[in-house]
Amino acid sequence: MQAEALLLNRNSHPKLSGDVPSADTLEFIYQAALRAPDHGCIRPWRFIEFTGAGRERLGEIFYKGLMSRKPDADEAQQNKMRIMTLRAPLVIAVIAKVTEDHPKVPVVEQVLSAGAAAQNMMLAAHAKGLGAIWRTGDVAFDPVVNHELGLEGEDQIVGFLYIGDVEGRNKPLPEHNTDDFVERWV
């Protein structure tokens, strides 16, 4: 896929199915992540891959977090937490592995670097003909989920990437006028 088409046609896909991507495809996706901007070469990224029963274990962690946040959650909310991780054959937690008090690289730059890694992964999946969607929600900021996934100190979940074969048709991409977003100083 040409870079121009990749950049201008990437789209989030909420309906994903199929098999877990091949080992070669996953290696490509992770290598793309590792090319994210990284001030100080501290590699502030960590990825946790969930497939098969691992997705169900993640769903149980989401459920545990919900019950800690909202002990009166109704049965529908509880079930939603348990099955949301089954929306794709692969879920990857993208974590900013933060080096606290770094003399040259503030926390915000480390988190942005992890976000850039996540975007590179989305583009890499698209380049391989896969669909993906980046999800956060309450689970990404939940202390129980953070603990269960081994986050420490200032570490942050920047998102959960759901990856698989696109199910259904592509949603239309909106047209944007760059003048609405760009301020030019000449």
RODO-832957 format. One line per 5 residues: number of its first residue (from 1); their letters; for each residue x, y, z of N, C-alpha, C, O. Coordinates in steps of 0.001 Angstrom, whole numbers. Last residue first. Example, Ala and Ser with C-alpha at 12.3 -4.5 7.8 and 13.67 -1.06 7.14 Angstrom:
RODO-832957
2 = sa = 12850:-2250:7080:13670:-1060:7140:12900:30:7870:13409:1138:8039; 13190:-5690:7800:12300:-4500:7800:13200:-3300:7800:14236:-3319:8465 .
***
This chain:
RODO-832957
186 = vwrev = 2752:34063:8678:3658:34320:7545:4381:35624:7708:5181:35998:6851; 1163:31596:10268:1904:32822:10554:2893:33007:9407:3775:32172:9205; -1891:29993:10252:-656:30256:9506:-78:31619:9882:-756:32644:9818; -3484:27341:11708:-3255:28785:11828:-1908:29049:11154:-911:28396:11462; -5687:24810:10927:-4332:25332:10746:-4344:26848:10864:-5118:27536:10199 .
181 = fddtn = -8300:24017:11011:-7386:23489:12021:-5999:24104:11991:-5222:23936:12930; -9748:24972:8933:-10412:24942:10220:-9460:24557:11354:-9781:24752:12527; -8170:24519:6739:-8208:25879:7270:-8904:25958:8627:-8679:26900:9388; -8709:21917:5988:-7515:22166:6799:-7510:23576:7388:-6902:23801:8435; -11767:20528:6238:-11101:21674:5636:-9911:22008:6530:-10089:22344:7700 .
176 = heplp = -12548:17099:5777:-12189:18207:6661:-11521:19300:5849:-10798:19027:4891; -14930:14570:5373:-14068:15548:4705:-13802:16683:5686:-14719:17170:6347; -14994:11398:7006:-15451:12778:6850:-14432:13614:6078:-13227:13371:6141; -15404:8252:5492:-14479:9174:6162:-14966:10600:5955:-15316:10973:4836; -17920:5815:6078:-17381:6923:5283:-16463:7809:6124:-16720:8070:7300 .
171 = knrge = -16867:2568:7118:-17687:3754:7338:-17094:4891:6519:-15885:4922:6291; -16699:-344:5125:-16011:784:5749:-16993:1924:5967:-17837:2209:5117; -18863:-3137:5932:-18261:-2154:5021:-17571:-1050:5805:-17829:-851:6992; -18082:-6236:7628:-18977:-5210:7097:-18234:-4244:6193:-17118:-4513:5751; -15139:-6475:9373:-16445:-7089:9181:-17394:-5988:8707:-17487:-4931:9331 .
166 = vdgiy = -11748:-6849:8868:-12874:-5919:8839:-14146:-6698:8541:-14215:-7473:7587; -9887:-8874:11083:-10428:-8670:9742:-11638:-7750:9830:-12450:-7858:10749; -8254:-7038:13765:-8770:-8237:13104:-9190:-7929:11685:-8890:-6862:11150; -7728:-5536:16928:-7244:-5769:15563:-7825:-7071:15025:-7883:-8077:15732; -7800:-2984:19210:-8529:-4176:18787:-8207:-4362:17309:-8395:-3437:16518 .
161 = lfgvi = -5800:-1601:21590:-5987:-1728:20150:-6665:-3058:19863:-6162:-4120:20230; -6286:485:24199:-6400:-924:23843:-6681:-965:22348:-7686:-424:21889; -4094:3060:25495:-5224:2515:24762:-5154:1013:24607:-4130:373:24845; -2336:3880:27336:-2741:4882:26342:-3874:4355:25469:-4539:5128:24780; -1948:3487:30682:-2493:2812:29510:-2895:3911:28539:-3703:4777:28876 .
156 = qdege = 1034:4543:32268:-329:4834:31837:-713:3946:30667:94:3687:29775; 3216:4961:35105:2818:4241:33888:1355:4536:33565:541:4751:34463; 4141:6077:37446:3448:6968:36505:3041:6270:35205:2563:6934:34286; 4057:3128:39261:4371:4555:39294:3497:5376:38368:2271:5374:38484; 3128:460:37031:3780:958:38235:3962:2457:38122:4016:3000:37019 .
151 = lgleh = 1030:-2172:35875:1535:-810:35759:2089:-361:37097:1592:-745:38156; -19:-4775:35744:1359:-4574:36178:1915:-3178:35986:3132:-2999:35938; -2629:-5285:35311:-1759:-5343:34133:-310:-4985:34474:532:-4903:33580; -3707:-4856:37823:-3749:-6216:37275:-2833:-6376:36055:-2323:-7467:35796; -3378:-2041:38005:-2670:-2955:38909:-2583:-4360:38310:-1516:-4973:38294 .
146 = nvvpd = -5122:-1149:35970:-3695:-805:35952:-2884:-1767:36819:-1828:-2246:36406; -7536:-2145:36965:-7022:-2635:35684:-5521:-2360:35605:-4744:-3233:35219; -7670:-573:39292:-7668:-2035:39393:-7091:-2642:38121:-6256:-3545:38183; -7718:2082:38321:-6584:1620:39135:-6519:98:39263:-5427:-466:39336; -8560:2908:35009:-9001:2253:36227:-7809:1730:37032:-6974:1008:36489 .
141 = favdg = -8254:3875:32548:-7836:4750:33647:-8159:4151:35012:-8040:4819:36039; -9281:2089:30781:-7899:2526:30556:-7359:3361:31719:-6147:3531:31856; -11940:1799:31522:-10992:710:31829:-9539:1144:31670:-8659:621:32354; -13327:4018:30540:-12993:3944:31963:-11929:2899:32272:-11112:3086:33174; -11785:4494:27270:-12897:4369:28212:-12388:4245:29635:-11191:4351:29902 .
136 = trwia = -10331:3362:24634:-9877:3670:25994:-11063:3442:26936:-11312:2311:27353; -9314:1902:21533:-10328:2149:22549:-9650:2498:23881:-8569:2007:24204; -8883:1907:18191:-8185:2281:19417:-9264:2642:20430:-10039:3574:20214; -9204:-655:15798:-9808:479:16490:-9074:663:17814:-8695:-307:18470; -8651:-2062:12556:-8265:-1823:13943:-9070:-659:14495:-9549:201:13756 .
131 = glgka = -8233:-4479:9951:-8938:-3376:10567:-8481:-3244:12007:-7986:-4200:12603; -5657:-5243:7559:-6460:-5518:8743:-7205:-4272:9182:-6841:-3153:8822; -3792:-4896:5567:-5153:-5248:5185:-6067:-5584:6349:-7141:-6152:6148; -1402:-3934:6333:-1473:-5383:6132:-2897:-5856:5815:-3174:-7055:5797; -1972:-1290:6803:-1097:-1609:5667:-1131:-3103:5340:-913:-3490:4192 .
126 = haalm = -3398:-1564:9191:-4095:-1149:7971:-3278:-1507:6725:-3825:-1968:5723; -1264:-2196:10877:-2367:-3149:10706:-3126:-2833:9417:-3454:-3735:8646; 191:190:10654:788:-1077:10211:-290:-2130:9987:-234:-2877:9009; -1569:2015:11819:-1203:2156:10407:-620:859:9853:-905:478:8717; -1573:1000:14441:-2832:1104:13679:-2537:1186:12184:-3177:509:11380 .
121 = mnqaa = 1117:1324:15093:537:-16:15060:-762:-33:14259:-1019:-963:13494; 1329:4101:15071:2112:3318:14108:1554:1902:13981:1522:1344:12885; -327:4630:17260:-733:5063:15919:42:4305:14845:-525:3913:13825; 1282:3532:19312:-55:2988:19052:-537:3383:17652:-1098:2553:16937; 3478:5238:19141:3665:3808:18889:2321:3157:18560:2227:2336:17647 .
116 = agasl = 2262:7597:19933:2778:7499:18560:3015:6038:18190:2779:5643:17048; 1764:6909:22592:645:7182:21692:1064:7105:20233:315:6609:19391; 4378:6766:23494:3569:5541:23496:2346:5714:22598:1937:4772:21919; 4973:9489:23189:5725:8503:22426:4962:7181:22369:4904:6544:21317; 3264:10599:25083:3048:10893:23660:3792:9901:22773:3289:9516:21717 .
111 = vqevv = 4516:9613:27370:3154:9186:27061:2842:9443:25587:2230:8607:24922; 6927:11004:27179:6941:9544:27199:5561:8987:26846:5452:8005:26111; 6095:13628:27356:6755:13167:26130:6789:11643:26055:6690:11069:24970; 5058:13672:29980:4160:13908:28842:4791:13440:27533:4087:12903:26677; 7361:13317:31576:6351:12272:31485:5478:12461:30250:5192:11493:29545 .
106 = pvkph = 10336:14620:29916:9215:14682:30852:8184:13578:30580:8148:12992:29498; 13553:13958:29633:12319:13554:28964:11166:13568:29968:11027:12647:30773; 15789:14612:31134:15587:15291:29846:14234:15011:29211:13805:15758:28332; 15814:13235:33589:16376:14591:33525:16091:15334:32217:16147:16563:32189; 12879:11697:34796:13954:11649:33800:14496:13064:33622:13711:14006:33513 .
101 = detvk = 10926:11174:36753:11999:12134:37035:13169:12025:36060:14319:12235:36445; 10190:7853:35660:9886:9032:36467:11132:9889:36671:12249:9377:36750; 9536:6499:32786:10715:6683:33626:10492:7982:34379:10592:9071:33813; 6690:4604:31966:7252:5911:32283:8483:5802:33187:8471:5111:34205; 5369:3164:29486:6235:2696:30583:7113:3885:30959:8148:4131:30340 .
96 = aivai = 2296:3291:28323:3444:4184:28450:4200:3736:29695:3726:3910:30818; 941:563:26602:1230:1176:27893:2443:2088:27771:3469:1718:27202; -1599:-929:24983:-422:-91:24740:-219:737:26003:-1090:1505:26412; -2858:-4090:24634:-2784:-2959:25549:-1485:-2220:25246:-406:-2813:25251; -4491:-5501:21984:-3157:-5144:22478:-3290:-3933:23391:-3775:-2881:22976 .
91 = vlpar = -6370:-8209:20954:-6402:-6938:21687:-4985:-6706:22192:-4359:-7603:22757; -7752:-10113:18390:-6528:-9648:19037:-6788:-8313:19713:-7358:-7400:19114; -10241:-10615:17340:-9405:-11760:17689:-8130:-11385:18447:-7502:-12240:19073; -12761:-8577:18931:-11736:-8771:17898:-10895:-9976:18297:-10843:-10325:19477; -14486:-8547:21037:-14894:-7838:19821:-13920:-8009:18661:-14225:-7626:17532 .
86 = ltmir = -13933:-9453:23508:-14138:-10484:22488:-14561:-9867:21152:-14953:-10588:20235; -13937:-7505:25349:-12630:-7889:24818:-12729:-8970:23744:-11725:-9354:23145; -16568:-7370:26235:-16072:-6336:25310:-14733:-6704:24674:-14432:-6254:23568; -17459:-9188:28113:-17392:-9625:26712:-16804:-8586:25763:-16564:-8893:24596; -17346:-7991:30638:-16772:-9325:30459:-16582:-9697:28993:-15655:-10434:28655 .
81 = mknqq = -18719:-5609:30315:-17294:-5588:30669:-16640:-6925:30361:-15509:-6976:29877; -21304:-6608:29818:-20604:-5826:28791:-19099:-5804:29064:-18298:-5965:28144; -21969:-7749:32277:-21763:-8615:31102:-20997:-7890:30009:-20142:-8478:29348; -22244:-5385:33793:-21266:-6410:34165:-20945:-7309:32976:-19778:-7592:32703; -24361:-4136:32500:-23053:-3480:32550:-21954:-4486:32880:-20864:-4437:32309 .
76 = aedad = -26367:-6053:32999:-25997:-5712:31613:-24626:-5050:31566:-23816:-5362:30693; -26585:-6021:35808:-26104:-7219:35130:-25662:-6935:33696:-24684:-7517:33226; -25385:-2832:37116:-26403:-3843:36823:-25796:-4985:35996:-24650:-4913:35553; -23290:-1816:39769:-23474:-1992:38321:-24492:-3097:38059:-24466:-4152:38693; -22624:-1167:42351:-24052:-1369:42065:-24330:-1541:40571:-25478:-1427:40143 .
71 = pkrsm = -19909:-616:42405:-20368:-1892:42953:-21848:-2196:42678:-22272:-3348:42763; -17891:786:40539:-19350:914:40561:-19954:-399:41081:-20454:-1203:40294; -15196:283:40852:-15655:1652:40590:-17131:1835:40886:-17568:2864:41401; -15211:-2477:41273:-14526:-1610:42233:-15020:-166:42096:-15236:521:43094; -16545:-3372:39042:-17148:-3629:40345:-16473:-2812:41446:-17108:-2492:42451 .
66 = lgkyf = -14716:-2571:37037:-16067:-2005:37094:-16661:-2180:38486:-17221:-1238:39046; -12537:-4267:37652:-12402:-2813:37754:-13760:-2133:37855:-13941:-1222:38664; -13708:-6734:37062:-13219:-6477:38418:-13060:-4965:38651:-13407:-4454:39716; -14115:-6381:34300:-15256:-6595:35203:-14854:-6260:36645:-15591:-5576:37355; -11464:-6258:33429:-12350:-5109:33210:-13551:-5184:34156:-13955:-4178:34740 .
61 = ieglr = -10730:-8867:34139:-10054:-7722:34779:-10898:-6467:34614:-11037:-5689:35558; -12351:-10266:32401:-12562:-10430:33844:-11876:-9309:34628:-12384:-8860:35656; -11189:-9475:29984:-12575:-9118:30278:-12897:-9251:31760:-13636:-8436:32311; -8736:-10766:30248:-8778:-9305:30252:-10195:-8823:30552:-10376:-7861:31298; -9651:-13400:30036:-8985:-12970:31274:-8985:-11446:31373:-9205:-10892:32450 .
56 = ergag = -10529:-13298:27385:-11505:-13518:28463:-10922:-13111:29809:-11627:-12535:30638; -8108:-12986:26099:-9119:-11921:25966:-10174:-12059:27058:-10657:-11061:27594; -6909:-15408:26660:-6331:-14189:27238:-7293:-13018:27156:-7303:-12154:28033; -8119:-17281:25079:-8598:-17159:26456:-8011:-15936:27168:-8562:-15481:28170; -7226:-15466:22188:-7877:-16645:22763:-8426:-16386:24151:-9116:-15392:24379 .
51 = tfeif = -5004:-12798:23179:-5674:-13609:22164:-6369:-14763:22890:-6119:-15000:24071; -3337:-9885:23885:-4391:-10774:24368:-5051:-11470:23185:-5593:-10815:22295; -280:-8431:24734:-1076:-9029:23656:-2065:-10028:24251:-1683:-10906:25024; 959:-5478:25813:456:-6766:26291:-537:-7258:25246:-1510:-6577:24923; 3807:-3448:25645:2633:-3966:24952:2247:-5302:25578:3102:-6149:25838 .
46 = rwpri = 5329:-406:26396:5120:-1795:26801:3829:-2239:26143:2862:-1480:26092; 7671:2228:26077:6511:1474:25617:6510:90:26237:7552:-486:26551; 9830:4156:25971:8792:4173:27004:7516:3428:26604:6412:3944:26776; 12745:4260:25229:11777:3229:24838:10648:3103:25858:10519:2078:26528; 14676:6112:25442:14331:5395:26670:13283:4309:26431:12974:3530:27332 .
41 = cghdp = 15922:7995:23699:16021:6544:23460:15728:5733:24724:16445:4783:25039; 15493:10682:23857:16347:10080:24870:16526:8577:24716:17213:7951:25524; 12414:10464:22325:13412:11386:22864:14191:10688:23973:13602:10166:24919; 11191:8846:19998:11614:8408:21322:12761:9283:21813:13928:8900:21730; 8694:8089:17604:9646:9060:18154:9927:8734:19625:9022:8395:20386 .
36 = arlaa = 8468:4595:16704:7857:5848:17184:8942:6796:17687:9994:6349:18145; 9321:2137:16018:9889:3249:15251:9284:4588:15677:9569:5613:15059; 7896:237:17336:9218:560:17873:9946:1649:17093:11054:2043:17456; 5678:-91:15702:5531:591:16993:6884:1070:17512:7001:2167:18057; 6808:-1611:13661:6316:-255:13358:6175:549:14646:6513:1732:14682 .
31 = qyife = 7251:-3950:15089:8411:-3203:14584:8011:-1777:14225:8775:-839:14453; 4585:-4734:15514:5425:-4329:16646:6664:-3561:16201:7080:-2618:16873; 3803:-5271:12847:3064:-4291:13653:3921:-3805:14818:3983:-2605:15084; 5641:-7298:12157:5603:-6041:11404:4918:-4943:12222:5404:-3813:12279; 4838:-9267:13981:6197:-8724:14057:6272:-7383:13331:6890:-6440:13825 .
26 = ltdas = 2275:-9769:12986:2447:-9194:14319:3836:-8593:14497:3985:-7529:15099; 2971:-10906:10531:2198:-9662:10569:2339:-8991:11926:2505:-7774:12004; 4306:-13208:11407:5006:-12215:10582:4286:-10871:10605:4923:-9821:10690; 2245:-14552:12780:3435:-14103:13517:4205:-13044:12732:4704:-12084:13319; -1002:-13385:11632:161:-14285:11624:1314:-13687:12423:1350:-12488:12701 .
21 = pvdgs = -3796:-12353:13685:-2821:-12159:12607:-1621:-13091:12754:-1278:-13522:13855; -6358:-14585:14576:-5268:-13750:15063:-4296:-13566:13898:-4001:-14529:13191; -9153:-14594:12268:-8114:-15222:13069:-7137:-14179:13590:-7094:-13045:13111; -12336:-12877:12432:-11264:-13636:11806:-10297:-14224:12804:-10574:-14336:13998; -13291:-9435:13061:-13447:-10880:13232:-12218:-11576:12671:-11182:-10946:12460 .
16 = lkphs = -14810:-6376:14074:-13637:-7123:13636:-13836:-8605:13928:-14469:-8977:14916; -16161:-3326:14071:-16555:-4723:13902:-15410:-5499:13267:-15082:-5313:12095; -15039:-787:14141:-15540:-1362:15386:-15932:-2836:15283:-16025:-3521:16301; -12325:633:12779:-13306:-410:12461:-13802:-1058:13750:-13058:-1804:14387; -11098:3721:11602:-11351:2830:12735:-12479:1880:12383:-13468:2273:11765 .
11 = nrnll = -8934:4056:8808:-10239:4263:9397:-10365:3333:10601:-9779:2250:10600; -6840:5448:6374:-6955:4665:7602:-8253:5055:8297:-8616:6229:8361; -6481:7093:4189:-7628:6191:4175:-7753:5330:5428:-8698:4547:5531; -4185:8600:4334:-5447:9301:4106:-6676:8412:4165:-7799:8914:4189; -2095:6764:4788:-2316:7868:5715:-3690:8505:5561:-4298:8907:6553 .
6 = laeaq = -2364:5011:2571:-2403:4519:3942:-2779:5638:4911:-3669:5478:5747; -1956:6705:415:-3254:6047:582:-3415:5558:2018:-4489:5684:2604; 735:7407:886:-312:8429:801:-1689:7824:1043:-2493:8377:1794; 2114:4948:806:2041:5714:2055:916:6745:2017:218:6934:3013; 558:2182:-834:1300:3436:-899:1082:4245:379:-3:4226:959 .
1 = m = 842:-1179:0:0:0:0:885:1239:0:1851:1320:758 .
***
